[in-house]
Amino acid sequence: MRHLHTRTTRRRTVAALTVLLFAVPGAAPAVANGESPSSPALADGLALTPPMGFNNWNSTHCRAEFNESMVKGIADIFVDKGLKDAGYQYVNLDDCWALPDRDADGRLVPDPARFPNGIKAVADYVHSKGLKLGIYTSAGTRTCSNVGFPGALGHEYSDARQFADWGVDYLKYDNCNNQGVDAKLRYTTMRDALEATGRPIVYSICEWGQNKPWEWAADVGHLWRTTGDISDTWGSMLSILKQNLPLAPHAGPGHWNDPDMLEVGNGGMTDTEYRSHFSMWSVMAAPLLIGSDLRSASAETFEILANKEVIAVDQDPLGKQGTVVSSEGGRWVVAKEMKDGSRTVALFNESGSPQRIATTAAAVGLPDADAYSLRDLWQHRSYNTAGTISATVPAHGTVLVRVSADRRWHLYPPAVELGLDNSPLVQVGTPAALTTTVTDLGRTPARQVSVRLSGPEGWTVKPTSPTSAASLSTGRSLRTKWSLTAPQGTPTGSYDLTLRASYRSPSGVRVDSTLPFSATVVVPPPSGTSGLGDLPWLSAANGYGPVERNTSNGESAAGDGHPITIGSVVYAKGLGVHAESSVEYYTGAVCETVTAQVGVDDEKGANGTVAFEVWADGTKVASTGVLTNAMPAQPLTADVTGARLVRLVVTDGGDGIDSDHADWGDARLSC
């Protein structure tokens, strides 16, 4: 499906077989018409809030370090680092825990090198810490590993019995090598097998959303995957988020949409992106299964994972998944109804530059009130607002707030929003203009307001208008103009600046706020026609692996692609990307056209569906329909005359990002 170094690229055998159950020890009896022996509702009291825990797959895959010592160490870290106190409960084993073959009696055999004392000993240790143990198998003849460990198809009852006897508390049931057997039958059979053990076991259906389990699995499993596997990239996380958000009506206590495990701390995203990942999974009431190696995790990773205020959003007993209020231009507002009547609101910035994202208390479903309390769940600070909920959100960032019609609103200082009129692009030695704003969102005035802007060492940062105001009433702003100059010799790239504001509440409490953002040092493109694979870009986001220059996308490390090939035609130049993808260039208002031959790279066989877009200064100026691997390259020409920024976008064609290797063949910019 994707990575060759993981799970055999999720080979999905779809042999033309009728529904069958293999005649092996432990198999359930066949049932006429494909019906399971019974269809009980899962009124078992399990997973009334989304499961929280750990799974080793994203950090270790099948490497030798996945063993008894590691699993016990994770349980110790749960206790020692406060993760257990924060709500994490399950320590889950993924693939590769067993030997490749069953014993003579058809029973699963734990790998004695990895688990010399067996699974029960590990379960006993985990239980001794007040935690629970999870295990993995597949609803097929083999699991998803390249080795192909035994799957449970035809062995459901005997395997479930083994799991229960070992003390297993959670089963992740994958979908590889399923022999074309009906998914609902396969997953229902294991449900019944687990129930027959008499042991309470949380049941995680992992069939990648192929058969829309949200429509039929509420009485089959406690959670179900809604997408293919996540990877540790911004593009992958974003694609999965977009697929999972519309499924909110199907989630609730005991039955959850599962957009896959957390990548927080694995290193492929920034801490800002990981906070967005954690925020959005929490507002979607998603299972929170840590996927990083906690033995080497950074302090920042633990700070994100153990944020109890954010976890409380995920674990709210009402069990509502957040719903989209608005999403224009990649500026997402997602609101989650909470049991106490408050709303948690995620202001999520999909784009690569700071964005003002705004909504209102009424729009997120709160009753009319004179004012509201607003709790910032990452700052851990409370404010009052007259009803506006807004922030300038850094690129790929999320502001997560909990808002309520609280009679105590007057006890908190007014919320103040720091903003930018534009994200500065700076040419070396030439002053660039920037305007900042400080706006009072509260019902009470902000007094003694002052603002300052700091930049990199050697830069000249000067205000050209007032930097203070005696008082700001509701909705009023202090606007300050600044001049930025990067010194000669400054390389192109992104540079950090920080806007700082200070003010006092009516009671005299001083409040300090900061807005970090970036200025980008740019140079205009050369005159004439240039290959976009040879020009520097401002930013690049990709579904898998980095954007590749003049080769296809290899999904993993830079430089692992192949010659760009569409419909058997090879292109020596261009860009190799993987949906969802966005590559932005500075064109400095001196260019006219972008041209390319676009399509799905031949290396993915018959797989892959994508669509291409060209944007100029925020306006879509060219696009294709959905393209498949069966189609030859399509010519794409875009008029970008006068644009300062040009962005090349590839979307997933509406069916997720699996195998979406997209090529901008012979991509050129004329200036």
C-alpha positions, 0 to 999 in steps of 0.5 A: 500500500505504501512503505515497502519497509512496513507490513508488505505494503499492506498486501490485500489479497482479493482472491475470488473466493466465496465466504468460507471459514477454514476447517482448522482447530478452533474455527467457528462453525460456518453459518448460512447466509454469511450471518454470524452466530449472534449479533449482540450490541456491545453493551459491555461498558468497555471503551466508554471514552476513547482508549488511551495507551501505547503501541510500538509499531510506529517507532519500532516496526519489527526490529529486534528492539521490540521485545519483553524488556521494551514493553515492560520499560514502557509500562514503567515509563507510564508510571514514572512520567505521569502518563498513567495519571494522565489517563494512558492505560493500554500497553499494546503489542503490534505485529511480530510478537509470535513465531511464523508458525503455529504449534502442532495443536494449532496454537500461537507461539510467542517468539522466545527471543523477543518474549522468553517468558511468554505473553502472560508474564508480560501481561502480569507485569503490566497489570502489576503496574495498574495498566492493561495489555493489548495484542495484535493479529490479522483477520486473514491467514497471515499478518501484515509483516513481510515475514507473515506471522499467523493470522486468525482467519479460521482460528478465531475462537482458539486464538481469542481463548489464548489471548484471554488466558494470557490476560490480554485486555485489548485486541487490534485486528488487522486486515491483511491476507484476508482471502477475499472473505467478507469483512463484516463476517470476519470481524463479527466472528472475532467479536463473538469469539472474544465474547465467548471467552468471558474476558472483557477485551477492547476490540479494535477493528483495523480494516482501514475504512475499506468497507465503511465500518462506521456504518455497520460496526457499532455493535461489532467493535469498540473502535474502527480504523477510518483510513489507511496507515498514518506516517510521520509526516504533515501530509499524512496526518493532514490527509487522515484528519480530513478523512476522519472529520466528516464521520463525527455522527458515527462516534460515541461512547463504546464506538469510536472512529479511529484515525490511527495512532499518534506520531507525536515525538517520532521526529518527522514533524515539528513540535508545532505540528505535533501539538496540532496532531494531538489537539485535533485527535483530541477534539475528534474524540480519537483513541490516543495511542502513543506511537513514539519510543518513550525511552528516548522521548524529549521533554517536549514530547512528554509535555504534549502527550501529558497535557491533561487539559487537552486529554480531558477534551478527548476523554469527555464523557459525553463522547461527542466527536468535534464537527467542522464549523468552517474550513475556508482557505485551510483555516479550520474551526472545529467545535466539540460539545462537552458534557458540562455545556462548554465547547472546545474549539480548535482553530487549526491552520493548515497553511504554511503561513500565519492565518487569522482564524475566527468564529463566535460563541454562537457559531459553535453552539453556545447560548447568548450571554453578556460574555464568556470565559475562554481557557487556552488549553496549551497556555493554561490561562483563562480570559474573558471574551465578548463572544469572538473566538479568534487568534492568529495561528502560526503555520501548521499550528492549532489554538485550542480553547474551551469556551463557556457561558460562565458567570465568573467571566469577569474574574479573568482578564480580557482576551487579546489577539495578536495579529499580522496583516501579512507574512513578510517576505524580505529581500536582502538590504531592502526594507520590508513593511509589516503591520501588527495588531493587538485587538481586545476581544474581551468584554472588559478593556485592556489597559496600558497596552504596549507591543514590541517586535524582535528579530534575528541578530543583525536585522534592523527592526524599527516601528514607524507608528505608535507601539502603545495605547492607554486603553483598548475597549472591546473590538478596538486594535492597536495597529503598529507599522514596522520596517524590517531589513535583513543585512547583506549576505543573509542567506535565503530561508525562514527566520524567526521573529516574535511579537510581544504584547503586554497589557493590564486587566481592569483589576491591574493584573498584568498579562503578557502575550507572544506571537512567534512567526517567520519572515522569509528571505527571498530572491526573485527568480531569474529571467527566462524559463527555469525548471521548477525542480531546480529553483528554491521553494519557500515551503514544501509539504508532502504526504510521504517522504520529501518532495523530490527534485527531478525524480519521482517520490520514493516515500521515505528518505530524500533521493530515493525516487526514480526517473519521473515516468508518466504513461511510459514517457520519462521526464528528465526534470520536474517534481516528484510528490505524494498527495497531499502535497503543496510546494510554494515558490516566490515569484516576486510579481515578475513571472507569467506562466507555469507549465507542466506535464502532470500525472500519476507515476508509473511506479505505482502500477494501477494504483493512485488517484490525484488532482493537480492545482496551481494557485497564484497569491491565494487564487486557484488559476489552473486545475485538472480533474481526477487523474489515474495511473491509467491516464497519460500525462496531461498538459497543465498551463497556468497564468501567474502574471503579477503574482508574488507567490505561486503554489503547486498543489496535489490533492488525493482525488477524494479517496485517501493518499495511498499510492498517490505518487504524483509528478509535475513532469517538465515543470517550468516557470517563465519570467 
